[in-house]
Structures are given as structure tokens and as C-alpha cells.
Amino acid sequence: MTDNTLDQAQRLVDQLTPVDQVRLLAYVASRVAQVFPTTSTTADRPEKVDAWERFFELGEELAATDTPECDTLTAAVLAMRR
């Protein structure tokens, strides 16, 4: 994807409601998971991870990098959790 296409996509995402941004995030995550499937090489049985728990952990990591002057997807997700 060229920088111009990425910029266009980012502008479109900025126009979405927070709920639609979360839906888009879930869609993109599933597409990325198809391209980069995870494999377990350390155990016979893969470790079970609660998807929502991991999702919120990632949200917390993103929140740590947020700048206070910007309204972000992370802020919207955290507001919906409350």
C-alpha cells in the first residue's frame, strides 16, 4: 500500500464512529491473523488465551502511548468499557 493510500485509509477511519472503528479493528485483526498465523513450538498443546483479555491488554498498551491532546480509538474503547 502506498503512503497516499494509507493516508486515505487513515482519513476514512477518522470519519468512523468509535463503534465502527472497533468493528474495523476486529476485521483487520482477522485479516492479519490469516496472513500471520500463530504457531506453538514450545508445547504440545497451545496456550489458551482469552481473546477479550488479550484485546484489553493491547488497549492498555496503546493507552500508555496516547497523547492527551488527541481523541483516540483507545480512549473511545476505554470509555465504552466503563
MODELLER restraints for C-alpha pairs under 7 A, 6 or more apart:
rsr = mdl.restraints
at = mdl.atoms
rsr.add(forms.Gaussian(group=physical.xy_distance, feature=features.Distance(at['CA:13:A'], at['CA:21:A']), mean=6.66, stdev=0.5))
rsr.add(forms.Gaussian(group=physical.xy_distance, feature=features.Distance(at['CA:18:A'], at['CA:73:A']), mean=6.40, stdev=0.5))
rsr.add(forms.Gaussian(group=physical.xy_distance, feature=features.Distance(at['CA:18:A'], at['CA:76:A']), mean=5.90, stdev=0.5))
rsr.add(forms.Gaussian(group=physical.xy_distance, feature=features.Distance(at['CA:40:A'], at['CA:46:A']), mean=5.64, stdev=0.5))
rsr.add(forms.Gaussian(group=physical.xy_distance, feature=features.Distance(at['CA:59:A'], at['CA:74:A']), mean=6.05, stdev=0.5))
rsr.add(forms.Gaussian(group=physical.xy_distance, feature=features.Distance(at['CA:62:A'], at['CA:74:A']), mean=6.58, stdev=0.5))
rsr.add(forms.Gaussian(group=physical.xy_distance, feature=features.Distance(at['CA:63:A'], at['CA:74:A']), mean=5.95, stdev=0.5))
